[in-house]
Amino acid sequence: MAVKKNTASKAAKNGLKADKDKFEPSSYNEQQGNGGETHQQAGDDVATLTSAQGIPVADDQNTLRYGARGPALMEDFHFREKIFHFDHERIPERVVHARGYGAHGYFELTDSLQDVTRAAIFQNVGERTPAFVRFSTVAGSKGSFDVARDVRGFAVKLYTKEGNWDLVGNNIPVFFIQDAIKFPDMVHSVKPAPDRDFPQAQSAHDNFWDFISLSPESFHMIMWVMSDRSIPRSFRFMEGFGVHTFRFLDSNDRSTFVKFHWKPKQGLQSVVWNEAVKINGADPDFHRRDLWSAISSGDFPEWELGVQLFDEEFAEKFDFDVLDPTKLIPEELVPVRIVGRLVLDRVVDNFFAETEQVAFCTQNVPPGIDFSNDPLLQGRNFSYLDTQAKRLGSPNFTHIPINAPKCPMAHFQQDGHMAMHNPVGRANYEPNSWGAAGGPRENPKQGFRSFASEETGPKRRLRPESFSDHYSQSRQFYISQTPIEQKHIADAITFELSKVERPDIRSRVVSHLLHIDEDLATTVADGLGLPLPEPAQGTQPTRTDLPPSDALSILKNGPKTFAGRKMGILATDGVDADLFNALIAALQAEKANYEVVAPKIGGITLSDGTKVPAQQKIDGGPSVLYDAVAILASKEGTKVLAGNPAAKDFLTDAFAHCKFIGYSAEACTLFKKAGLAEDVDKGCIKLGNKNDTNAFVKTCGALRFWQREKLD
């Protein structure tokens, strides 16, 4: 372990805050290792960290590997014990990604990759491969709510001809940590505090931000998590990423690096924070219900699979280390090549049997796909198999139908708890003398082969210096956002830190933000009433020459139409039948969804006497559940709405959340009662006839009228 001695800054010397008669630094000023990681060492009254066997630990930040950028070594007993114990902490619920929802579908190849990989799934254009996808939150328990501010798991199991391929990714392309040995610490910090068991499914607390403020490598991920990426409108409208750098191997074992991307065909969409809080109260199953409803109605969610392909020469010249999981490769530098599509077209038959028992393992890859030396990926390859064996109670979890390959299987693995099938015949070993009756044998031609990389370097716990720039891509992400998105990031960080009790932790976070963007740091500090600290120490200076990347913005990659979205139509008895029917026709023509919200669940009667059922009663169908709203009322009906607090909330929330609002002339009374009569803007569109409704639905394709949200 190489630890650099740092000289305390003036701010660290002068900016000390009292806490129970002890003084803690209010800005980041910790000893750093070769890669800029934090090393806090024992001494004086600080105990020495040991293994469960009592063996003192010299380095708790890095796995043992062969060379600074080489593979992890199995002899690393400290890592294995630490991750082993972590994997076995909970039963039977997953430790992370406990709250998940899944569906069946297929992957269809649209562009052959036989020039770079021998994997069968990428050979024949038009060929379909069965798939199962599980979406999830990370931090919350199985019983938590859907729209938490959190990373979303995006795990895809592809039942290929050559065995299962598990592409276990997230909706964010980078991660909090660089080395898997830190995964237990990261997850422990974000989970409910062990002494009080709260807060649930939230990162707005001291433990999480304490860990983050002492882990500079986490700040790129923090920018993503504090953006609207972490509060998606739906699983259907979010991207997925493989996170790590993998390898493709062709028939000659020639290697090409690859990063995987899932891009939603309907564009990106998120909600705003105030909206997310209210959605969780109105419908904690919001994302689950959305996916179920879309598939059940035949509106099948679809993503395109894209790959970023690059060689060793690019990897060596790239500004950052391609093995660092806290970094991405901008699409402007390496374009994403679209090679297939993923379609979800079938809900599960039984949630427990499929979604709850599905077991993903990052090491499940077919021939033609291989791993890089990414230290986080190397650790995951160990951890996932151990986790599934513990959680599902047996090494035979592959016998469960949802986990079983759909291609032929032949091996000598036998017995064990819940074994559903065993080898047939006399031989349960090889080599043997029984010929064809002796069972399967290895196949050098078709079998999985690893890339024959040449590794050099000492066997040490050492993080490479190429991992030590923790702020440059954080800054690049921030400047790639639109002003509204930048405001949301600042608001999110300010909110989260306002829940942190210790001032020194708040100040330490801001000291890191100063390396990312001074205006961002100043805004957060001002929002907290916090004196601006000195910048945190940094191993590498922040690069300001990295250009913005449009691919990193949600709003620059939003939908083009209102298709697949949902409108809430608040309607009353006596509403003009022609206007109501014109709006429904416009929504259907756009392939959009809608729900009628009424004062009574029995529904409404139109002006021509037609009875229309309601899907929601007004106090059970708030506007936060919809992407846009329309208020259609008769003269008498608008009086009913004006006296209903839930109806006024329906309008004021929609307005506050920058949604497009269509309204009939009679609904103006509700605007007055809600105190919005003087605030009507171009995002509020009066509906009088068929032409108005058509134009309104087309306008809703932009999803939000962001001009309503003030930037100052």
LINBEL-V383348 format. One record per helix or strand. SS is the DSSP state (helix for helix, strand for strand). FROM is the first residue (numbers start at 0). LEN is the number of residues. If there is no record, write none. Layout:
SS&FROM&LEN / SS&FROM&LEN
This chain:
strand&2&2 / helix&9&5 / strand&15&4 / strand&21&4 / strand&31&2 / strand&37&1 / strand&42&1 / strand&45&1 / strand&49&1 / strand&55&1 / strand&63&3 / strand&71&1 / helix&76&11 / strand&99&10 / helix&119&3 / strand&127&10 / strand&151&9 / strand&162&8 / helix&179&11 / helix&205&8 / helix&215&10 / helix&227&3 / strand&231&1 / helix&234&3 / strand&239&2 / strand&245&4 / strand&254&10 / strand&267&1 / strand&269&1 / helix&272&10 / helix&285&11 / strand&301&9 / helix&311&6 / strand&336&10 / helix&351&5 / strand&368&3 / helix&374&18 / helix&394&5 / helix&434&4 / strand&458&3 / helix&464&3 / helix&471&8 / helix&482&16 / helix&502&14 / helix&517&11 / helix&549&3 / helix&554&3 / strand&557&1 / strand&565&6 / helix&576&13 / strand&592&6 / strand&603&2 / strand&610&2 / strand&615&2 / helix&617&3 / helix&622&3 / strand&627&5 / helix&634&8 / helix&644&12 / strand&658&1 / strand&660&3 / helix&664&9 / strand&683&3 / helix&689&13 / strand&703&1 / helix&705&3
